[in-house]
Amino acid sequence: MEKLNDRWMRLVGVPLISIVSNFIFFQPANDANHISRWLALGVSLVECVLLWETVRLGIVWARRRYPRLNQTTPRILMQVVWFIVVTVVQRVVIIYVYDVTQFWGYRMSERAYWVNTLIPFLFTVPIAAIYEGRYLYRQWWVTYYEAEQLKKQALQSQLDSLKAQINPHFLFNSLSTLSSLVGENPKLAERFIEELASVYRYVLQTNEQLLTSLANELDFIRAYFHLLQMRFGRSIELDVAVDERYHSFLIPPLTLQLLVENAVKHNAALPNKPLLIRIYSDEVNNLFVINSVRRKQNVVPSNQTGLANITAKYRLLGQPDVIVKQTDECFQVMVPLIPETRYDYSHH
């Protein structure tokens, strides 16, 4: 349990309260009975310190017994019961001693018992409320901070998991392409392996980052498209029309590769009917990847890893949603471009 940090309240606040309460509630009666002001102040100070230290014990015990934020109700109830019992018992006993011994030179009336018992509540209750308010605020802040830390750790874990999926996903599909190419054209397959090594080097480098520049992604997708052309020839076309002002904007690594790969995987590509893939930007920081739809007769099994990976990354990075639209003629994916000033990906 956190130690009470209330030294100034105990050294300054309680003595000040004793002086104020004595002056407001008891000074007229003391003057009428010719009681020394110094004696009255001294006794008032002792009474206030004794009462507050006893009340303070209840605060300490309640926090030790019910320390958590979700235990606020039983903690407050325990303190309230403690305050009432301690204050009533202590004040009644003290007034009774004054009454029996005639410490002040006169007997205590029934009204004196009530007044001397109830007045301390005017000070102990607000002060105890301040103590509890400060404690609740600290507990809420600690709980909020811990929740945020856990949230960040969970998000980072999910992002790491998504990044780990990229490499085997990319490698599996590349090997599938290579496998089909080996039987068709061994020499082209050899060149494909060389290009694949270059492309895969980029995959390994950028996959360690959460974000990379759009310029890097466009350079990579052109290299990757060269691999595709080695297999499909003129059966596949790529049209890139991205405004240069967006080249410094950020995007999750391999986003374009996954979308292009998805288009090739699910659509037929023929020399007389080439598969057209267009990549372009709009005026509001969005990037579009559109491909013509010509479904293959033999449907290729898919676990939807690529598109799901992109969507999950944008969600975990707290960015606008990826929007997917499909018609009978085209398949469109819109991904938001992230301004460089809003994200420092090099420190992740």
SVG drawing of the C-alpha trace seen along z (x, -y; Angstrom):
<svg xmlns="http://www.w3.org/2000/svg" viewBox="-29 -37 50 66">
<polyline fill="none" stroke="black" stroke-width="0.4" points="0.0,0.0 1.2,-3.5 2.3,-5.4 0.2,-8.5 2.0,-11.6 0.3,-14.0 3.1,-15.5 2.1,-19.1 -1.6,-18.3 -0.5,-16.9 2.0,-19.6 0.1,-22.7 -3.4,-21.7 -4.5,-20.1 -3.1,-22.9 -4.7,-25.5 -8.0,-23.8 -7.8,-23.6 -7.1,-27.4 -10.0,-28.2 -12.5,-25.9 -11.6,-27.1 -11.9,-30.7 -15.3,-30.3 -17.1,-27.9 -15.6,-28.1 -13.9,-31.5 -17.0,-33.4 -17.9,-30.9 -14.3,-30.8 -14.1,-34.5 -17.4,-34.6 -15.9,-32.1 -12.6,-33.9 -10.6,-30.9 -7.1,-31.6 -6.9,-31.8 -3.5,-30.0 -4.9,-27.2 -8.0,-26.9 -5.8,-26.8 -3.4,-24.3 -6.2,-21.9 -7.9,-22.4 -4.7,-21.5 -4.2,-18.3 -7.8,-17.3 -7.6,-17.9 -4.3,-16.1 -5.6,-13.1 -8.8,-13.0 -7.2,-13.3 -4.4,-10.8 -7.1,-8.3 -9.3,-9.1 -6.2,-8.8 -5.6,-5.2 -9.0,-4.3 -7.9,-5.7 -4.7,-3.7 -6.5,-0.5 -9.2,-0.9 -6.7,-1.4 -4.7,1.6 -7.8,3.7 -9.4,2.4 -6.7,0.9 -8.0,1.3 -10.2,-1.0 -13.0,1.5 -13.0,1.7 -13.9,-2.0 -17.3,-1.4 -16.3,1.0 -13.2,-1.2 -15.4,-4.4 -18.0,-2.5 -15.2,-1.3 -13.9,-4.8 -17.3,-6.3 -18.1,-3.8 -14.7,-4.3 -15.0,-8.1 -18.5,-8.0 -17.6,-5.5 -14.2,-7.0 -15.4,-10.6 -18.4,-10.0 -16.7,-7.8 -13.6,-10.0 -15.5,-13.2 -18.1,-11.8 -15.3,-10.4 -13.4,-13.7 -16.4,-15.8 -17.4,-13.4 -14.0,-13.8 -14.3,-17.6 -17.8,-17.3 -16.8,-15.1 -13.6,-16.9 -15.0,-20.4 -11.8,-21.0 -13.1,-24.3 -14.6,-25.4 -18.2,-24.3 -20.3,-21.3 -21.1,-20.3 -24.7,-20.7 -26.4,-18.2 -26.1,-20.8 -22.3,-20.9 -22.2,-17.1 -24.0,-17.5 -22.1,-20.5 -18.6,-19.1 -19.5,-15.8 -20.9,-17.1 -18.6,-20.1 -15.5,-17.8 -17.5,-16.3 -17.5,-19.7 -13.7,-19.3 -12.9,-15.6 -15.4,-14.8 -14.2,-17.4 -10.6,-16.5 -11.2,-12.8 -13.0,-13.5 -10.0,-15.3 -7.8,-12.3 -10.1,-9.9 -10.4,-12.1 -6.7,-12.3 -6.4,-8.5 -9.1,-7.8 -7.4,-10.1 -4.1,-8.3 -5.7,-4.9 -7.6,-5.9 -4.4,-7.2 -2.4,-4.1 -5.2,-1.9 -5.5,-3.9 -1.7,-3.9 -1.5,-0.2 -4.4,0.4 -2.7,-1.7 0.6,0.2 -1.2,3.5 -3.0,2.3 0.2,1.1 1.9,4.4 -1.0,6.3 -1.0,4.2 2.7,4.6 2.4,8.3 -0.3,8.4 1.8,6.3 4.8,8.6 2.6,11.5 1.3,9.9 4.8,9.1 5.9,12.7 3.1,13.8 4.4,11.7 7.6,13.6 6.2,17.2 3.2,15.9 5.5,14.1 7.9,17.0 5.2,19.6 3.6,17.8 6.9,17.0 7.9,20.7 4.6,21.6 5.3,19.3 8.8,20.7 7.5,24.2 5.2,23.6 7.9,21.7 10.5,24.4 8.5,26.8 7.7,24.2 11.1,22.4 14.1,23.5 16.3,20.6 13.6,18.1 13.3,19.9 17.0,19.3 16.6,15.5 13.5,15.6 15.6,17.0 18.1,14.1 15.4,11.5 13.6,13.2 16.7,13.0 16.9,9.3 13.2,8.8 13.3,11.0 16.2,8.9 13.9,5.9 11.2,8.0 13.6,8.9 14.8,5.3 11.4,3.5 9.5,6.1 11.4,5.0 9.6,1.6 6.0,0.8 6.0,-1.7 8.0,-2.6 7.8,-5.4 5.5,-5.1 8.5,-5.8 10.3,-2.7 7.1,-0.7 6.7,-1.9 10.3,-1.0 9.8,2.4 6.5,3.1 8.1,2.3 10.8,4.9 8.3,7.4 6.2,6.8 9.3,7.6 9.2,11.0 5.6,11.4 6.3,10.4 9.0,13.0 6.2,15.6 3.2,13.9 4.8,11.7 2.3,9.3 -0.6,11.0 -0.2,8.7 0.1,4.9 0.9,2.3 -0.1,-1.3 1.3,-3.5 0.0,-7.1 0.9,-8.4 1.5,-12.1 5.1,-12.7 4.0,-14.8 2.9,-11.6 6.2,-9.8 7.3,-10.8 4.0,-9.5 4.1,-6.3 2.5,-2.9 2.9,0.6 5.6,2.5 4.6,4.9 1.1,3.5 1.3,3.1 2.9,6.4 0.2,8.2 -2.5,6.4 -0.8,7.1 -0.2,10.7 -3.9,11.0 -4.9,9.7 -2.7,12.2 -3.7,15.1 -7.4,14.8 -7.7,13.6 -6.9,15.0 -4.2,13.3 -4.2,13.8 -2.2,12.1 -5.3,11.0 -7.0,10.0 -4.2,8.8 -4.8,8.4 -4.6,4.7 -3.5,3.4 -3.6,-0.3 -2.1,-2.1 -3.0,-5.8 -3.5,-8.5 -6.4,-10.9 -6.4,-14.4 -7.1,-13.4 -4.2,-11.2 -5.6,-7.9 -3.9,-5.2 -6.0,-3.0 -5.1,0.4 -7.5,1.6 -7.4,4.7 -9.7,6.0 -11.8,9.0 -11.6,12.1 -12.1,15.0 -10.1,18.2 -12.0,21.3 -10.1,23.3 -10.6,21.4 -7.3,21.0 -7.7,21.8 -7.1,18.8 -6.7,18.2 -7.2,14.4 -3.9,13.7 -2.8,10.8 -5.9,8.5 -6.6,9.4 -3.0,8.6 -3.3,5.1 -6.6,4.4 -5.4,5.6 -2.2,3.4 -4.1,0.2 -6.5,1.0 -3.7,1.7 -1.8,-1.4 -4.9,-3.5 -5.4,-4.6 -8.5,-5.0 -10.0,-1.8 -9.0,-0.1 -11.9,-0.1 -12.6,2.7 -15.0,2.5 -15.8,5.1 -17.9,5.2 -18.2,7.7 -15.5,5.8 -13.0,4.5 -11.7,5.1 -10.7,2.0 -8.8,1.5 -8.3,-2.0 -5.5,-2.4 -4.9,-5.6 -1.5,-7.2 0.0,-8.3 1.7,-11.7 5.3,-11.5 4.9,-14.1 2.3,-12.0 4.5,-8.9 8.1,-8.2 8.4,-4.6 12.1,-4.5 11.9,-4.3 9.5,-1.4"/>
</svg>
